[in-house]
Amino acid sequence: MFGNKHSFWEALLMALVIFWTGIILGIFFENARADRLRNYYLDSETEIFDLNMQSLISSKDGLSCGDIMEQNVFFADKIYDEAKKLEKYDSSTKITSEVFNLHRRYDLLRTMLWNNLISSNCSDSVNIIIYLYEYDEPSIDLQARQITLSRVLLDLKEKYKDEIILIPIAHDTGVKSLELLRKKYELNNLPVIFINQKYKIEELASLEDLEKIIQR
């Protein structure tokens, strides 16, 4: 009997050690991921403020739209690449308050980029595609639709590269300036693909459907 009790307490102690080790390692890896995300954000924040300064300087000095859009395309592509990293990050960990807040900051930067493109008066030289989606606890059906739309947009971007500026933005992270742009363009139904400040796609669309729009 004594031996059985001894074995029981040893097993319990081992289970507790394993459990708390898992908790500690989980916290460590979560913090490490958040740190990487924070570094991405800080780098992007510097880029967007630099981009805004370039636009101000360009508007005063009369620089060409080519010069302005070259920097916009460069930064938009960087945002696009980071969005793919962020998507993988989100799928590998649960959404904590810190991750949510960092995502909100990213959405603000993307909204600033969108507004910067609109304000530059040079947007006719490239196709601007805004993709608004739900980030915080979408339903299973909505998540399936968003995955399909994301894949079609990915294929479109890979095919047309610098001819397209693709900006994915979560609508539900509390970015007030994004809400103003949504009201301005009447983007009420989500998810939505908004092309060149004219065309709204609220249903599932194929690569060919989107190509017809950007080639108009």
FIVO-62494 format. One record per residue (C-alpha): x, y, z; residue in one letter. Coordinates in steps of 0.25 Angstrom, whole numbers, padded with zeros to 4 digits, always signed. Layout:
BEGIN
XYZa...
REM end
This chain:
BEGIN
+0000+0000+0000m+0011+0010+0004f+0018+0007-0009g+0006+0010-0017n+0004+0023-0010k+0018+0027-0012h+0017+0024-0027s+0004+0032-0028f+0011+0044-0022w+0023+0042-0031e+0014+0042-0043a+0006+0054-0038l+0019+0062-0036l+0024+0058-0050m+0011+0062-0056a+0011+0076-0049l+0026+0078-0054v+0022+0075-0068i+0010+0083-0068f+0017+0096-0062w+0028+0094-0071t+0019+0094-0083g+0012+0107-0078i+0026+0114-0076i+0030+0109-0090l+0017+0114-0096g+0019+0128-0090i+0033+0129-0094f+0030+0125-0109f+0018+0134-0109e+0026+0146-0104n+0037+0143-0114a+0027+0143-0125r+0021+0156-0120a+0035+0162-0120d+0037+0158-0134r+0024+0164-0138l+0027+0177-0130r+0040+0178-0138n+0033+0177-0151y+0023+0188-0147y+0034+0198-0142l+0041+0196-0156d+0028+0198-0163s+0024+0210-0155e+0037+0217-0158t+0035+0214-0173e+0021+0219-0173i+0025+0232-0166f+0036+0233-0176d+0027+0231-0188l+0017+0242-0183n+0029+0252-0182m+0033+0248-0196q+0019+0251-0201s+0019+0265-0194l+0033+0268-0200i+0029+0263-0214s+0016+0271-0214s+0024+0284-0211k+0035+0281-0221d+0027+0276-0232g+0033+0262-0233l+0027+0253-0243s+0016+0242-0240c+0026+0232-0244g+0035+0236-0233d+0024+0236-0223i+0018+0223-0227m+0031+0216-0227e+0032+0218-0212q+0018+0214-0210n+0019+0201-0217v+0032+0198-0210f+0025+0200-0196f+0012+0193-0200a+0019+0181-0205d+0027+0181-0191k+0013+0182-0184i+0008+0171-0193y+0020+0162-0189d+0018+0165-0175e+0003+0162-0176a+0006+0148-0180k+0016+0146-0168k+0005+0152-0159l-0005+0142-0164e+0004+0130-0161k+0007+0136-0148y-0008+0137-0145d-0011+0123-0149s+0000+0117-0140s-0004+0124-0127t-0017+0129-0120k-0020+0143-0121i-0016+0150-0108t-0018+0164-0104s-0004+0168-0108e-0005+0161-0121v-0018+0168-0124f-0013+0182-0121n+0000+0180-0130l-0010+0175-0141h-0018+0188-0139r-0005+0196-0140r-0002+0189-0153y-0016+0192-0158d-0014+0207-0155l-0001+0207-0163l-0009+0200-0175r-0020+0210-0174t-0010+0221-0174m-0003+0215-0187l-0017+0215-0193w-0020+0229-0190n-0006+0233-0194n-0009+0227-0208l-0022+0234-0209i-0016+0247-0206s-0004+0246-0215s-0013+0249-0227n-0004+0238-0234c-0013+0226-0232s-0017+0225-0247d-0003+0219-0250s-0005+0206-0242v-0017+0197-0238n-0020+0199-0223i-0027+0187-0217i-0032+0188-0202i-0037+0176-0196y-0045+0178-0183l-0047+0165-0175y-0051+0161-0161e-0040+0157-0151y-0046+0155-0137d-0054+0142-0137e-0060+0141-0150p-0070+0130-0152s-0066+0117-0159i-0074+0120-0171d-0068+0134-0172l-0054+0129-0169q-0056+0119-0181a-0060+0131-0190r-0048+0140-0186q-0038+0128-0188i-0044+0127-0202t-0043+0142-0205l-0029+0143-0199s-0024+0132-0208r-0030+0138-0221v-0023+0152-0217l-0010+0145-0214l-0011+0139-0228d-0014+0152-0234l-0003+0159-0227k+0007+0148-0231e+0003+0149-0246k+0003+0165-0247y+0013+0168-0236k+0016+0183-0237d+0004+0186-0245e-0004+0184-0233i-0003+0190-0219i-0011+0180-0210l-0014+0185-0195i-0021+0175-0186p-0027+0182-0174i-0035+0176-0163a-0048+0184-0161h-0051+0180-0146d-0038+0184-0138t-0044+0198-0135g-0036+0207-0145v-0045+0220-0145k-0039+0226-0158s-0042+0213-0165l-0057+0214-0161e-0057+0228-0167l-0052+0223-0180l-0062+0211-0180r-0073+0221-0178k-0067+0230-0190k-0067+0219-0199y-0080+0212-0194e-0072+0199-0191l-0083+0193-0182n-0083+0178-0185n-0071+0170-0181l-0062+0164-0185p-0060+0173-0198v-0050+0175-0208i-0050+0190-0213f-0042+0193-0226i-0037+0207-0230n-0047+0214-0221q-0058+0209-0231k-0062+0195-0231y-0067+0187-0219k-0067+0172-0219i-0075+0166-0208e-0077+0152-0213e-0067+0141-0216l-0059+0144-0229a-0049+0137-0238s-0036+0141-0242l-0042+0144-0256e-0053+0153-0250d-0043+0162-0243l-0034+0162-0256e-0045+0168-0264k-0047+0179-0254i-0032+0183-0253i-0031+0183-0268q-0042+0193-0270r
REM end
